[in-house]
Amino acid sequence: MPAIVLATINARYAHASLGLRYLAANMGALADETRIVEFVLGERPADIVERILAAAPRIVGFGVYIWNVEETTRVVAQLKCVAPDVTVVVGGPEVSHELEEQRICALADHVVTGWGDLTFPQLCADIVAGRIPGQKVMAGEQPDVARIAMPYGHYTAEDIAKRFLYVEASRGCPFKCEFCLSALDKTAWPFDLDAFLAGLQALHARGARHFRFVDRTFNLKVASSVRILEFFLERMDGRLFVHFEVIPDHLPDRLKEVIARFPRGSLQFEVGIQTWNPEVQALISRRQDNARAEANLAWLRQHSNAFVHADLIAGLPGEDLETFGRGFDRLYALHPHEIQVGILKRLRGTPIARHTESFNLRFNPDPPYNVLSTDRVGFADMQRIARFARYWELTGNSGRFQRALPLLLGLSPFERFMQFSDWLYARTGKTHEFALERLHQFLFDFLTAELGVERGAAGGTLLADYQASGARGRLGFADPGLRVVDEGGPADPGAGLPRRTARHARS
């Protein structure tokens, strides 16, 4: 039986925890006595406790994040109730700052803040040896990354077959965007590239084909970025898929040359625009050349096969509804495959808190700590933006309405979609659990009744989208004489890709 259980609650089964695997890889003499046990949001706390205790551990370490802190707190409370002799250690970004306010930190025996790769194993070794530490809170040692063992051998065959494999070529970020915990980093620290690529090669040899890089700034050092991209190009097949987060205004020609060689459906970029507003960028210490970022996004869509997912944040200090809307329109005009509309969150420890009073920022006191109102966006309008974001996920980002969206958005995408969002919420009172057929019907009703689109054009376009998505149900407005508009492209260029990415790949 293991002496140590490493546990976390993932948002979805597909998300294998990279953090737990780093801990497992660095357990040293305790490696054989350590086991990883992962759970998924929605599991009952008592069932989680039962599974953990079935391993008869002496120590349980929990990875705590913004998405699982509430559930993990309940698990820790029950675990300490039924097994008080088990030592509970919590770590992760959610418990690395403002500890005195958190119930989970009070319940735990020890808290490791910051980097836990070496500090947690040492703590476990002390406990197992009977050297009980005198302090409850331990600041994690941030070593030279060369001292940290690679975690990739701890991905199982099941992980490789069924889950996203998270990897990182570097840690940290040199930029100081105040909404991000990486604003606290001094710089970015690269792992030894030869050792890192050897770890990727071992995963690839075992059958891994889906890699998600968690580096905040993958394209920071172009020489390293090119070498990593070349690694994947040399192993390209019909199944390989690689995801990177990139700086939007840093795409030199040398990097473009390599990106352009990737086939369709193999490469995805997450591009953090966040805001186009120069005044807001200055307030939140975000350095971004907007003209260059715009040109790079245009290049990616016009001259590469990369799938482009771009981010905007609503509720930033100094941003109002009008300027945010203009930013959305500017981004939409560049035609990224997806636009994620996020709401500002006050992550524990982030410098964004310094603007709370001057911009009257009012944050949700509970996770995910989203901003509820500002001096420029009232609570009612923030609610409207939150609904806009959810409905955009269902329509604009889903890949299911690629023909109908131009009809819906016209020349004023933000204004038109906000109109649709307000209309849809007034009729349904909800933002989720829409059957696909019902959502098509709502779009048909809005296009025809509110925007005056001719019924045949609206119906034929929506029917074409419906059939292209692979759905096979019955649409209420699709009478037998309705003609499909634009049958679409090749049979299935998105085969083998993540489901939503595949829909966009078919466009």
C-alpha positions in Angstrom: 0.0 0.0 0.0 1.3 3.5 -0.8 2.4 5.8 2.0 1.5 8.8 -0.1 -1.5 9.6 -2.3 -1.3 12.5 -4.8 -4.8 13.7 -5.6 -6.7 16.4 -7.4 -10.1 17.0 -8.9 -9.9 17.8 -12.6 -12.5 19.8 -14.5 -13.0 16.9 -16.9 -11.6 13.4 -17.2 -9.7 14.4 -20.4 -7.5 16.8 -18.3 -4.7 14.7 -16.9 -2.9 16.6 -14.1 0.6 17.7 -15.0 1.2 19.0 -11.5 0.7 15.6 -9.8 3.0 14.0 -12.3 5.7 16.5 -11.5 5.4 15.6 -7.9 5.4 11.9 -8.6 8.5 12.2 -10.7 10.4 14.0 -7.9 9.5 11.7 -5.0 13.0 10.2 -4.9 13.2 7.3 -2.5 9.5 7.5 -1.9 8.5 7.0 -5.5 7.5 3.4 -5.1 5.3 4.3 -2.2 3.5 7.1 -4.1 0.3 6.8 -6.1 -1.6 9.3 -8.3 -5.4 9.3 -7.9 -7.5 11.7 -10.0 -11.1 12.7 -9.8 -13.6 14.8 -11.8 -15.8 17.6 -10.8 -19.2 16.3 -9.8 -18.1 13.3 -7.9 -19.4 13.1 -4.3 -16.9 14.1 -1.7 -17.6 11.0 0.4 -16.9 8.8 -2.6 -13.6 10.6 -3.2 -12.6 10.1 0.4 -13.5 6.5 0.2 -11.3 5.9 -2.8 -8.4 7.8 -1.2 -8.6 5.8 2.1 -8.8 2.5 0.2 -5.1 3.0 -0.5 -4.5 3.3 3.2 -2.2 6.4 2.9 -0.2 8.1 5.5 0.0 11.3 3.6 -2.4 12.8 1.0 -1.3 15.7 -1.1 -4.0 17.7 -2.9 -3.5 20.0 -5.9 -5.8 23.0 -5.4 -7.0 25.2 -8.2 -9.7 27.9 -8.8 -12.0 25.3 -10.4 -11.8 22.7 -7.6 -11.1 24.6 -4.4 -14.7 24.4 -3.1 -15.0 20.6 -3.8 -11.5 19.9 -2.5 -12.3 21.8 0.7 -15.3 19.5 1.3 -13.2 16.4 0.6 -10.5 17.6 3.0 -13.1 18.3 5.7 -14.5 14.8 5.5 -11.1 13.2 5.2 -9.9 14.8 8.4 -13.1 13.9 10.1 -13.0 10.2 9.4 -9.2 9.7 9.3 -7.6 12.4 11.5 -4.3 10.6 11.6 -3.8 11.0 7.8 -1.6 14.0 7.1 -3.1 16.3 4.6 -0.9 18.6 2.5 -2.4 21.2 0.1 -0.6 23.0 -2.6 -1.2 24.8 -5.9 -2.0 28.3 -7.1 -5.2 28.7 -5.2 -3.6 28.1 -1.8 -0.3 30.0 -2.5 -1.8 33.4 -1.5 -4.2 34.9 1.0 -4.1 31.7 3.1 -5.6 33.1 6.2 -9.0 33.6 4.4 -9.3 30.0 3.3 -11.0 27.2 5.1 -9.1 24.5 3.3 -5.8 25.9 4.6 -7.1 25.8 8.2 -8.2 22.2 7.7 -4.9 21.0 6.2 -2.0 19.9 8.3 0.5 21.6 5.9 0.3 24.1 3.0 3.0 24.3 0.4 3.0 27.6 -1.5 4.5 28.3 -4.9 6.6 25.6 -6.6 6.2 22.2 -4.9 8.3 20.0 -7.0 11.1 19.6 -4.5 9.5 21.0 -1.3 6.6 18.5 -1.2 8.9 15.4 -1.6 11.1 16.7 1.2 8.2 17.4 3.5 6.9 13.8 2.9 10.4 12.4 3.6 10.5 14.2 6.9 7.0 13.1 7.9 7.7 9.4 7.0 11.0 9.6 9.0 9.2 11.0 12.0 10.7 14.5 11.6 7.5 16.4 11.9 8.0 20.0 10.6 7.3 22.7 13.1 5.7 25.1 10.6 2.4 24.6 8.9 3.0 26.8 5.9 6.1 26.2 3.7 7.2 28.4 0.9 8.0 26.1 -2.0 11.7 26.2 -3.1 12.1 27.5 -6.7 15.2 25.6 -7.9 17.0 25.8 -11.1 14.7 23.9 -13.4 17.6 21.5 -14.2 17.0 20.0 -10.8 13.4 19.1 -11.5 12.8 15.6 -12.9 10.6 15.4 -16.0 7.1 14.1 -15.4 6.3 12.5 -18.8 7.0 8.9 -17.8 4.1 9.2 -15.4 1.5 9.4 -18.1 -0.1 6.0 -18.4 -1.2 4.1 -21.4 -4.8 5.1 -20.6 -3.7 8.8 -20.5 -2.0 8.5 -23.9 -5.0 6.8 -25.4 -7.8 8.9 -23.9 -6.6 12.2 -22.4 -4.9 15.5 -23.2 -1.2 15.3 -22.4 0.0 18.6 -20.9 3.7 19.4 -21.4 5.9 22.5 -20.8 9.1 23.6 -22.4 9.5 26.5 -19.9 8.0 27.9 -16.7 7.1 31.4 -15.8 6.5 34.5 -17.9 8.5 37.8 -18.3 5.4 39.9 -18.8 3.5 41.6 -16.0 -0.2 41.5 -17.0 -1.9 42.2 -13.7 -4.8 39.8 -14.1 -2.4 36.8 -14.3 -0.5 35.0 -11.5 2.5 35.0 -13.9 2.8 38.7 -13.2 4.6 37.6 -10.0 7.3 35.8 -12.0 10.6 37.5 -12.6 11.1 35.9 -16.0 10.6 32.6 -17.9 12.8 29.6 -17.1 13.4 27.1 -20.0 13.9 23.4 -19.4 16.9 21.8 -21.1 15.6 21.4 -24.6 17.4 18.2 -25.4 16.0 16.5 -22.2 12.5 18.0 -22.9 12.4 16.7 -26.5 13.6 13.3 -25.3 10.6 13.2 -23.0 8.3 14.1 -25.9 10.0 11.4 -28.1 9.3 8.8 -25.4 5.7 9.8 -25.3 5.4 9.8 -29.1 7.0 6.3 -29.2 4.3 5.1 -26.8 1.6 6.4 -29.1 1.0 9.9 -27.9 -0.4 12.2 -30.6 -2.2 15.0 -28.7 0.1 17.5 -26.9 -0.9 20.6 -25.1 1.8 23.1 -24.1 1.1 25.0 -21.0 3.9 27.5 -21.5 2.6 31.1 -21.1 4.9 32.4 -23.8 5.8 29.6 -26.2 7.1 31.9 -28.9 9.2 34.0 -26.6 12.5 32.4 -27.8 12.2 31.8 -31.5 15.1 29.4 -31.8 13.6 27.0 -29.2 10.1 27.4 -30.7 11.4 26.5 -34.2 13.2 23.5 -32.9 10.1 22.2 -31.1 7.9 22.8 -34.1 10.5 21.0 -36.3 10.3 18.1 -33.9 6.6 17.7 -34.6 6.9 18.3 -38.3 9.4 15.4 -38.5 6.8 13.1 -36.9 3.7 14.4 -38.7 0.9 12.0 -39.4 -2.8 12.2 -39.7 -3.3 12.0 -36.0 -0.8 14.5 -34.5 -2.3 17.6 -32.8 -0.3 20.2 -30.9 -1.6 23.2 -28.9 0.4 26.3 -28.0 -0.2 29.6 -26.2 1.5 32.4 -28.1 2.3 36.1 -27.7 0.2 37.8 -30.4 2.7 40.5 -31.4 5.8 38.3 -31.7 5.8 36.2 -34.9 9.0 36.7 -36.8 9.5 35.4 -40.4 11.6 32.4 -39.2 8.7 31.2 -37.1 6.2 31.9 -39.8 8.1 29.7 -42.2 7.8 26.7 -40.0 4.2 27.4 -39.0 3.2 27.5 -42.7 4.5 23.9 -43.1 1.9 22.4 -40.7 -1.0 20.7 -42.4 -4.6 21.5 -41.7 -5.9 20.3 -38.4 -2.5 19.6 -36.7 -1.7 23.0 -35.1 -3.7 25.1 -32.7 -2.7 28.5 -31.2 -4.3 30.2 -28.3 -3.7 33.9 -28.8 -4.3 36.2 -25.8 -5.4 39.6 -27.1 -7.4 40.3 -23.9 -8.0 44.0 -24.9 -7.2 46.2 -27.8 -7.7 49.3 -25.7 -4.2 51.1 -25.2 -5.4 52.9 -22.1 -6.5 49.7 -20.5 -3.4 47.9 -21.5 -1.3 50.6 -19.8 -3.4 50.3 -16.6 -2.9 46.6 -16.3 0.8 46.6 -17.3 0.2 44.7 -20.5 2.7 45.4 -23.3 1.3 44.7 -26.7 1.9 46.2 -30.1 -1.7 46.1 -31.4 -0.8 46.8 -35.1 1.7 43.9 -35.1 -0.7 41.6 -33.2 -3.4 42.4 -35.8 -1.1 41.7 -38.7 0.0 38.4 -37.1 -3.5 37.2 -36.6 -4.3 38.1 -40.2 -1.2 36.2 -41.4 -2.2 33.1 -39.4 -5.6 33.0 -41.0 -4.5 33.8 -44.5 -1.2 32.0 -44.8 -1.3 29.1 -42.4 -3.4 26.1 -41.5 -3.3 26.8 -37.8 -6.5 26.8 -35.8 -6.7 30.2 -34.0 -8.4 30.6 -30.7 -8.3 34.2 -29.5 -9.1 35.5 -26.0 -10.8 38.7 -24.9 -11.5 39.8 -21.3 -14.5 41.8 -20.3 -14.6 43.9 -17.1 -11.0 45.1 -17.1 -10.4 48.4 -15.3 -11.0 51.4 -17.6 -13.1 49.3 -20.2 -16.7 50.1 -20.8 -19.3 48.2 -22.8 -18.8 50.3 -25.9 -15.0 49.9 -26.0 -15.2 46.2 -25.3 -17.7 45.9 -28.1 -15.4 47.7 -30.5 -12.6 45.3 -29.4 -14.8 42.3 -30.2 -15.6 43.7 -33.6 -12.0 44.3 -34.4 -11.0 40.8 -33.4 -14.0 39.2 -35.2 -12.9 41.0 -38.4 -9.7 39.0 -38.3 -11.7 35.7 -38.5 -10.1 33.6 -35.7 -11.8 30.2 -35.5 -12.9 30.9 -32.0 -13.2 34.0 -29.7 -13.3 33.2 -26.1 -15.1 36.0 -24.2 -13.9 35.8 -20.6 -14.9 37.8 -17.6 -12.1 39.3 -15.4 -11.3 37.2 -12.4 -9.4 38.4 -9.3 -7.1 35.4 -8.9 -5.6 35.3 -5.4 -2.3 37.1 -5.3 -2.7 38.9 -8.6 -1.8 42.7 -8.8 -5.2 43.5 -10.5 -6.5 44.0 -6.9 -4.7 47.3 -6.7 -7.4 48.8 -9.0 -10.3 47.7 -6.8 -11.2 51.0 -5.2 -10.1 53.4 -8.0 -12.3 51.6 -10.6 -15.0 50.4 -8.1 -14.3 46.7 -9.0 -16.7 44.4 -7.3 -15.6 40.8 -7.4 -17.6 37.6 -6.6 -16.3 36.6 -3.1 -16.5 32.9 -4.1 -14.7 31.1 -6.9 -14.2 31.9 -9.8 -13.9 35.4 -8.3 -15.4 37.0 -11.4 -15.9 40.7 -11.5 -19.6 41.5 -10.9 -19.5 45.2 -11.7 -17.1 48.1 -12.3 -17.4 51.9 -12.4 -18.1 51.6 -16.1 -20.0 48.4 -16.5 -22.9 47.9 -14.0 -24.0 44.6 -12.7 -26.9 44.3 -15.2 -24.6 44.8 -18.2 -22.0 42.5 -16.7 -24.7 39.8 -16.6 -25.5 40.5 -20.2 -21.9 40.0 -21.2 -21.7 36.8 -19.2 -24.8 35.5 -21.2 -23.3 36.8 -24.4 -20.2 34.7 -23.7 -22.2 31.6 -23.0 -24.4 32.0 -26.1 -21.3 32.7 -28.2 -19.8 29.4 -27.0 -22.9 27.6 -28.2 -23.0 29.3 -31.6 -19.9 31.2 -32.7 -17.4 28.9 -31.2 -19.2 25.6 -31.6 -18.4 25.4 -35.3 -22.0 24.5 -36.0 -23.2 27.8 -37.5 -20.5 28.8 -39.9 -23.0 29.7 -42.7 -25.6 31.3 -40.5 -23.3 33.6 -38.4 -22.7 36.1 -41.2 -26.5 36.5 -41.5 -26.8 36.9 -37.8 -23.9 39.3 -37.2 -24.1 41.5 -40.3 -21.7 44.6 -40.2 -22.0 45.1 -36.4 -21.1 41.7 -34.8 -21.1 42.7 -31.1 -24.2 44.8 -31.3 -26.1 42.1 -33.3 -25.0 39.2 -31.1 -25.9 41.2 -27.9 -29.3 41.8 -29.4 -29.7 38.1 -30.1 -28.4 37.3 -26.6 -30.9 39.6 -24.9 -33.7 38.2 -27.1 -32.8 34.6 -26.4 -32.6 35.1 -22.6 -35.9 37.0 -22.5 -37.6 33.9 -24.1 -35.8 31.1 -22.3 -34.5 32.4 -19.0 -31.4 30.1 -19.3 -28.0 29.9 -20.9 -27.4 26.2 -21.1 -29.1 22.9 -21.9 -30.3 23.8 -25.3 -31.1 20.9 -27.6 -29.3 21.5 -31.0 -32.6 21.5 -32.9 -34.1 24.0 -30.5 -31.1 26.3 -30.9 -31.5 26.2 -34.7 -35.2 27.1 -34.3 -34.4 30.0 -32.1 -31.8 31.3 -34.6 -34.4 30.9 -37.4 -37.0 32.8 -35.4 -34.6 35.6 -34.6 -33.3 35.9 -38.2 -36.7 36.0 -39.7 -38.8 37.9 -37.1 -36.2 40.3 -35.7 -33.8 40.8 -38.6 -36.2 40.4 -41.5 -34.1 37.7 -43.3 -36.2 35.9 -45.9 -37.5 32.6 -44.6 -36.1 30.5 -47.4 -32.6 32.0 -47.0 -32.6 31.7 -43.3 -34.0 28.1 -43.3 -31.8 26.9 -46.1 -28.6 28.3 -44.4 -29.5 26.8 -41.0 -30.3 23.5 -42.6 -27.0 23.4 -44.4 -25.2 24.1 -41.1 -27.2 21.4 -39.3 -26.4 18.8 -41.9 -22.7 19.8 -42.1 -22.4 19.3 -38.3 -23.4 15.6 -38.7 -26.7 16.0 -36.9 -29.6 13.9 -38.2 -32.7 15.1 -36.3 -35.7 17.0 -37.5 -35.9 20.8 -37.7 -39.3 22.3 -37.3 -38.8 25.0 -40.0 -37.4 22.6 -42.5 -40.4 21.8 -44.8 -39.9 19.2 -47.6 -39.3 22.0 -50.2 -36.6 23.8 -48.3 -33.3 23.8 -50.3 -30.0 23.4 -48.5 -27.7 26.5 -49.1 -24.0 25.7 -49.8 -23.4 22.0 -49.3 -19.9 22.7 -47.9 -16.4 21.2 -48.5 -14.6 17.9 -48.4 -16.1 14.8 -46.7 -14.2 14.9 -43.4 -10.9 16.8 -43.1 -11.4 16.9 -39.3 -11.3 13.2 -38.6 -9.4 12.4 -35.5 -9.3 15.9 -34.1 -10.9 17.2 -31.0 -14.7 17.4 -31.7 -15.1 21.2 -31.9 -11.8 21.8 -33.6 -12.9 19.2 -36.2 -16.0 21.1 -37.0 -14.0 24.2 -37.8 -11.5 22.1 -39.8 -14.4 21.1 -42.1 -15.1 24.8 -43.0 
